[in-house]
Amino acid sequence: MNKINLALKHKNIFGAGARNREKYNLTPKQKIEVVMKEFKRGTLHSGSGKIVHKKNQALAIALSESRKAKRI
């Protein structure tokens, strides 16, 4: 099982997998893939806990998380 599937394996009610995205060492490109898949499934949440419905907001979250991955 690859890292992306591991990150998507367990769903959280709050955060929709945010803990799993941080747990596994994903490259920035893989983080973007994971976040966009969550958006397409409808399980991506913003920082306030609300579900994200706009693609532009999902892209902003994905890019933000990919920047965090570079720092680690």
MOTABEL-V691795 format. One record per backbone hydrogen bond with DSSP energy under -1.0 kcal/mol. CO is the residue of the C=O (numbers start at 1). NH is the residue of the N-H. If there is no record, write none. Layout:
BEGIN
CO/NH ; CO/NH
END
This chain:
BEGIN
2/6 ; 3/7 ; 4/8 ; 17/21 ; 18/22 ; 19/23 ; 20/24 ; 24/26 ; 27/31 ; 28/32 ; 29/33 ; 30/34 ; 31/35 ; 32/36 ; 33/37 ; 34/38 ; 35/39 ; 36/40 ; 37/41 ; 38/42 ; 38/43 ; 44/52 ; 46/49 ; 50/46 ; 54/58 ; 55/59 ; 56/60 ; 57/61 ; 58/62 ; 59/63 ; 60/64 ; 61/65 ; 62/66 ; 63/67 ; 64/68 ; 65/69 ; 66/70 ; 67/71
END
